Amino acid sequence: MKTSLPGSYGLVRRPFSSVHSEGPSRFSFVDELKKGPLSQWKHTHEFSSVAGGTKIDDHIEFSMAPAGFDSIDRSLIHNLEATFEARRQRMLMDIEFLEHMNAPLMTRKKGKRILIAGASGLIGQQVAALFSTAGHFVRVLVRRTPKLPYEVHWNPDLGIINPRDLAWADAVVHLGGKSIATRFTKKAKEEIRSSRINSTSLLAETMCGLPEAKRPEVFVCASAVGIYGSEAEVPVDESAPAGDGFLAEVCQEWEDAAARVEDAGIRRVSIRTGVVLTSLGGFLKLQAPLFLAGAGGRLGSGEQGLAWVSLDDVARAYVHAVLTDYVRGPVNAVAPDMVSQAEFAEALAAHLHRPARVPTPGFVTELVLGRDGAKELALADQKVLPEKLEETGYQFAHPTLTACLEEELGGGA
């Protein structure tokens, strides 16, 4: 949950330190400022039981220093109100999703045992949090020596994994793989390919080698819309064939490796993810500062289709795939609101109240990513439909680009 103060207040962006302590009652706690831009900040969180649930009350005491900051006080109060309203809406949205997925936390049913590889990544962290918050039992595979009770060791490069860890799981989720946001050198291509194929093959082969009664029910593995290639004439759904290019070949091999579990009677889902839009990293985090500085604009011609998805929706797509028995095979994790690169640039500029007058020529992206990387990443033309998600009853948290930008960037600068 994002709870940082929105807006452009230099004061609240300075470094600060705070202390966490017990509150006035056994069902409360306090966060109090020790050093920072305000002379005082005390946030008391109180929880109380009400009919059918729990009530959360937030009490905030603050003051500015030195004196004479009345206008900033009012602005800060306005931003606090906006922040907590956004927090309330976020909580309601999360509760609605938990109800829709019959979360054990709300139904008092026994949770599933979920084993996750790649849980340290941007999407993996959200997926793990969703499952654990819902009341499922989560363990994560880590390459280092485990430090926490829910961590278990593996090393896909060396083919090391304990079959008992897979036998424990009702579902295995795999999101690992080296980042593709790089120049497509020969070495980088090999690392991109091997990091996906080797790890997926190890998981699949180990699951297939388990006794039938010990096998997980479902294997949900990452993939990408890059499987359709970088040139689109018409929108495609999951029934479309693989396209051409390096990423298309890798994704096809990746999905083939995951599909081996089907021979052992394990349901398999490959999540073909689009460009994930989040302020925490990736495409949007890189673009927003450029637009704020007045240096933003479309990439290339701007006519290319941008197959995007919010971070919330891609994480929820994994949960949906695990818990919905009739979801199988490839699933496009993209929003239903198809836009071009030019339309994205215009929408982002409008949201930030900035112009979109500085297009990035194709040769600039080639300098950064190389010719192949620019063609298959920054300048790729991808028009992809979330046919299977919609057919299986998935409800998008952010079906439109406007809704996604409001969630990730607040109400605008």
C-alpha positions in Angstrom: 0.0 0.0 0.0 1.4 3.4 -1.0 1.0 5.8 2.0 3.7 8.5 1.1 2.4 12.0 1.0 1.6 13.1 -2.6 2.4 16.5 -4.0 5.5 18.6 -4.5 6.4 19.6 -0.9 10.1 20.0 -0.5 9.7 19.9 3.3 8.2 16.4 3.4 10.7 15.0 1.0 13.7 15.7 3.3 15.3 12.7 5.1 13.5 11.8 8.3 13.6 9.2 11.1 10.8 7.9 13.2 10.3 5.5 16.1 7.6 2.8 16.3 6.1 2.0 19.7 3.1 0.6 21.5 -0.1 2.7 21.6 -2.4 3.8 24.4 -4.3 0.5 24.2 -3.3 -3.1 23.5 -4.9 -2.8 20.0 -3.0 0.2 18.9 0.5 1.4 17.9 2.2 4.7 17.3 4.7 6.1 14.7 6.4 9.3 16.0 8.8 11.5 14.2 12.2 11.9 15.8 14.1 13.9 13.1 12.7 15.5 10.0 11.0 18.5 8.3 8.2 18.9 10.8 8.6 19.9 14.5 6.1 17.2 15.5 4.4 14.2 13.9 2.6 11.5 15.8 0.5 8.9 14.1 -1.6 6.7 16.3 -3.3 3.6 14.7 -6.2 2.1 16.6 -8.0 -1.1 15.9 -11.4 -2.0 17.3 -13.9 -4.8 16.8 -17.2 -4.0 15.1 -20.1 -6.1 13.9 -18.8 -8.2 11.1 -15.2 -6.9 11.0 -12.5 -4.6 12.3 -12.5 -0.7 12.4 -9.3 1.2 11.9 -8.9 4.7 13.2 -5.9 6.9 12.4 -5.1 9.9 14.6 -2.5 12.4 13.4 -1.0 15.2 15.4 1.6 17.5 13.7 3.0 21.0 13.7 5.3 22.9 11.4 8.4 24.9 12.3 9.3 27.7 12.3 6.1 29.7 12.7 4.3 31.3 9.8 3.7 28.2 7.7 -0.1 28.4 7.8 -0.4 28.0 4.1 1.8 24.9 4.1 -0.2 23.6 7.1 -3.3 23.8 5.0 -1.7 22.2 2.0 -0.3 19.4 4.1 -3.8 18.8 5.6 -5.3 18.7 2.1 -2.6 16.1 1.1 -3.2 14.1 4.2 -6.9 13.9 3.5 -6.2 12.9 -0.1 -3.7 10.2 1.0 -6.0 8.6 3.5 -8.9 8.7 1.1 -6.7 6.9 -1.4 -5.7 4.5 1.3 -9.4 3.8 2.2 -10.2 3.2 -1.5 -7.2 0.9 -1.8 -8.3 -1.1 1.2 -11.8 -1.5 -0.1 -10.5 -2.6 -3.5 -8.2 -5.2 -1.9 -11.1 -6.5 0.3 -13.3 -6.9 -2.8 -10.6 -8.9 -4.5 -10.2 -11.2 -1.5 -13.9 -11.7 -1.3 -14.1 -12.5 -5.1 -11.3 -15.1 -4.7 -12.9 -16.7 -1.6 -9.8 -15.9 0.5 -9.3 -18.3 3.5 -8.9 -15.2 5.7 -12.6 -14.3 5.0 -14.2 -17.7 4.5 -12.3 -19.6 7.2 -11.5 -22.3 4.8 -8.0 -24.0 4.8 -5.5 -22.1 2.7 -3.4 -23.6 -0.1 0.3 -24.1 0.1 2.0 -21.9 -2.4 5.7 -22.2 -3.4 7.1 -19.2 -5.2 10.3 -18.8 -7.2 11.3 -15.3 -8.0 9.5 -13.8 -5.0 12.1 -11.1 -4.6 11.2 -9.4 -7.9 8.8 -6.5 -8.4 5.9 -8.8 -9.4 6.9 -11.7 -7.1 6.8 -9.5 -4.0 3.2 -8.5 -4.8 2.2 -12.1 -5.6 3.6 -13.4 -2.4 1.9 -10.6 -0.4 -1.4 -11.3 -2.0 -1.4 -15.0 -1.2 -0.2 -14.6 2.4 -2.6 -11.7 3.1 -5.5 -13.8 1.8 -4.6 -16.6 4.3 -2.7 -19.0 2.1 0.6 -20.6 3.2 3.6 -19.2 1.3 7.2 -20.4 1.0 9.7 -18.9 -1.3 12.7 -20.4 -3.1 16.0 -18.5 -2.6 19.4 -19.0 -4.0 21.2 -17.8 -0.8 21.3 -19.5 2.5 17.7 -19.3 4.0 17.4 -16.8 6.8 13.6 -16.9 7.4 11.3 -19.8 8.3 9.4 -19.6 5.0 12.5 -19.6 2.8 13.9 -22.8 1.2 17.1 -23.1 -0.8 17.6 -23.9 -4.5 20.2 -23.3 -7.1 18.8 -23.7 -10.7 22.2 -23.0 -12.2 23.6 -26.1 -10.5 20.4 -28.1 -10.7 19.9 -28.1 -7.0 16.4 -28.3 -5.5 14.8 -30.5 -2.7 11.9 -32.5 -4.1 10.3 -32.4 -0.7 9.8 -28.6 -1.1 7.8 -29.2 -4.2 5.9 -32.1 -2.7 4.8 -29.7 0.1 3.1 -27.4 -2.4 -0.4 -27.3 -3.8 0.7 -24.8 -6.3 4.1 -23.7 -7.7 4.6 -20.2 -9.1 7.7 -19.3 -11.1 8.6 -15.6 -11.9 12.3 -15.9 -12.2 14.5 -14.7 -15.1 17.2 -12.2 -15.9 15.9 -8.8 -16.9 15.5 -8.2 -20.6 16.0 -4.4 -20.3 19.5 -4.6 -21.7 21.5 -4.6 -24.9 21.0 -7.9 -26.7 24.6 -8.9 -26.9 25.4 -12.6 -27.4 26.2 -13.0 -23.7 23.1 -11.2 -22.6 20.9 -13.3 -24.9 22.4 -16.5 -23.5 21.8 -15.3 -19.9 18.2 -14.3 -20.7 17.5 -17.7 -22.2 19.3 -19.9 -19.7 17.9 -18.1 -16.7 14.4 -18.9 -17.8 14.7 -22.3 -19.5 17.1 -24.0 -16.9 15.1 -22.9 -13.9 11.7 -23.8 -15.4 13.0 -27.2 -16.6 14.3 -28.0 -13.1 11.0 -27.2 -11.5 9.0 -29.1 -14.1 11.2 -32.2 -14.2 11.3 -32.4 -10.4 7.5 -32.1 -10.1 7.1 -34.8 -12.8 9.4 -37.1 -10.8 7.3 -36.9 -7.7 4.8 -39.7 -6.8 1.4 -38.9 -8.3 -0.1 -38.2 -4.8 2.7 -35.8 -4.0 2.6 -33.6 -7.1 1.4 -30.0 -7.0 -2.0 -29.3 -8.5 -0.9 -26.4 -10.7 2.2 -24.8 -12.1 1.9 -21.1 -13.0 5.0 -19.8 -14.9 5.9 -16.4 -16.2 6.1 -15.7 -19.9 5.7 -12.5 -22.0 3.7 -10.9 -24.8 7.1 -10.9 -26.6 6.0 -14.4 -27.8 3.9 -12.7 -30.5 6.9 -10.9 -32.0 7.5 -7.2 -32.4 5.4 -6.4 -35.4 1.6 -6.5 -35.1 -0.9 -5.9 -38.0 -4.0 -6.8 -35.9 -4.7 -7.4 -32.2 -4.0 -11.0 -31.1 -5.3 -13.3 -28.3 -3.9 -16.4 -26.8 -4.7 -18.5 -29.9 -2.3 -16.6 -32.1 0.9 -18.3 -33.2 4.4 -17.3 -31.9 6.0 -14.5 -33.9 9.6 -13.9 -35.0 12.6 -12.6 -33.1 14.8 -13.5 -30.2 12.2 -12.9 -27.4 9.5 -14.8 -29.3 11.9 -17.8 -29.5 12.8 -17.6 -25.8 9.1 -17.3 -24.7 8.2 -20.4 -26.9 11.0 -22.4 -25.3 10.0 -21.1 -21.9 6.4 -22.2 -22.3 7.4 -25.6 -23.8 9.6 -26.2 -20.7 6.7 -25.3 -18.4 4.2 -27.5 -20.3 6.2 -30.6 -19.5 4.2 -30.9 -16.3 1.0 -31.5 -18.2 2.3 -35.1 -19.0 2.2 -35.7 -15.3 -1.4 -34.4 -14.9 -0.4 -31.0 -13.5 -2.4 -28.1 -14.7 -0.1 -25.5 -16.4 -0.6 -21.8 -16.9 1.9 -19.4 -18.7 1.3 -15.8 -17.9 2.2 -13.7 -20.9 2.9 -10.3 -19.2 2.8 -7.0 -21.0 4.7 -3.8 -20.0 4.0 -3.5 -16.3 3.2 0.1 -15.3 4.2 1.0 -11.8 6.0 3.9 -10.1 8.2 1.4 -8.3 10.2 0.5 -11.4 10.4 -0.2 -15.1 8.9 1.8 -18.0 6.7 4.2 -16.0 9.4 5.0 -13.4 11.8 5.9 -16.3 9.2 7.9 -18.3 7.5 10.0 -15.5 10.6 12.1 -14.6 11.2 12.9 -18.2 7.7 14.2 -18.6 7.9 16.1 -15.3 11.0 17.8 -16.7 9.1 18.7 -19.9 11.3 16.4 -21.9 8.8 13.6 -22.4 7.2 12.3 -25.6 6.4 9.3 -27.7 8.9 6.6 -28.6 9.7 6.3 -32.3 6.7 6.9 -34.6 4.3 6.5 -31.7 2.1 4.3 -33.8 3.3 1.1 -32.1 0.8 -0.7 -29.9 1.7 -0.7 -26.2 0.5 -3.9 -24.4 0.5 -2.6 -20.8 -0.9 -3.8 -17.5 -0.9 -2.4 -14.0 1.2 -4.0 -11.3 -1.9 -4.8 -9.3 -3.5 -6.6 -12.3 -0.5 -8.7 -13.2 -0.1 -9.9 -9.6 -3.8 -10.6 -9.3 -3.7 -12.5 -12.6 -1.2 -15.0 -11.0 -3.6 -15.5 -8.0 -6.5 -15.9 -10.4 -4.6 -18.5 -12.4 -3.7 -20.5 -9.3 -7.1 -20.5 -7.7 -9.3 -20.8 -10.8 -9.3 -24.5 -11.8 -10.4 -24.0 -15.4 -7.6 -21.5 -16.3 -4.9 -23.4 -18.2 -2.4 -22.8 -21.0 -1.3 -19.3 -22.1 -2.9 -16.3 -20.5 -2.3 -12.7 -21.7 -1.8 -10.4 -18.6 -2.6 -7.1 -20.4 -5.2 -4.5 -19.8 -8.3 -4.4 -22.1 -7.6 -0.7 -22.9 -5.3 -0.9 -25.9 -3.2 2.2 -26.6 -0.4 3.3 -28.9 2.9 4.7 -27.8 1.6 8.2 -28.8 -1.6 7.8 -26.8 0.4 6.6 -23.8 2.6 9.7 -24.0 -0.4 12.0 -24.4 -2.2 10.4 -21.4 0.9 10.6 -19.2 1.6 14.2 -20.1 -2.0 15.2 -19.4 -1.9 13.4 -16.1 1.2 15.3 -15.0 0.1 18.5 -16.6 3.1 18.7 -18.8 3.7 18.8 -22.6 4.6 15.7 -24.7 6.6 17.5 -27.3 10.0 15.8 -27.3 9.7 12.5 -29.1 12.5 10.0 -28.7 13.8 9.1 -32.1 14.4 5.4 -32.9 18.2 5.8 -33.2 18.4 7.0 -29.6 16.8 3.8 -28.3 19.2 1.9 -30.6 22.1 3.6 -28.9 20.9 2.4 -25.5 19.5 -1.0 -26.3 21.2 -1.9 -29.6 19.3 -2.5 -32.8 17.7 -5.8 -31.8 16.8 -4.6 -28.3 15.2 -1.4 -29.5 13.2 -3.3 -32.1 11.9 -5.9 -29.7 11.5 -3.7 -26.6 11.2 0.1 -26.9 9.9 0.2 -30.5 7.9 -3.1 -30.5 4.4 -3.0 -31.9 2.3 -5.2 -29.7 -1.5 -5.3 -29.8 -2.6 -7.9 -27.4 -6.0 -8.8 -26.0 -6.7 -10.3 -22.5 -9.2 -12.8 -24.0 -8.7 -15.6 -21.5 -8.7 -13.4 -18.4 -12.0 -11.9 -19.4 -13.5 -15.3 -20.4 -12.6 -16.8 -17.0 -14.2 -14.0 -15.0 -11.2 -11.9 -14.0 -12.2 -8.4 -12.9 -9.5 -5.8 -13.7 -8.4 -3.4 -10.9 -7.3 -0.9 -13.5 -8.9 -1.6 -16.9 -8.0 1.8 -18.3 -4.8 3.7 -18.6 -6.3 6.7 -16.8 -7.2 4.5 -13.8 -3.7 3.0 -13.7 -2.0 6.4 -13.8 -4.2 7.7 -11.0 -3.3 4.7 -8.8 0.4 4.9 -9.5 1.0 8.6 -9.7 -1.8 10.1 -7.6 -4.0 12.9 -8.8 -1.3 14.5 -10.9 1.5 17.0 -10.2 
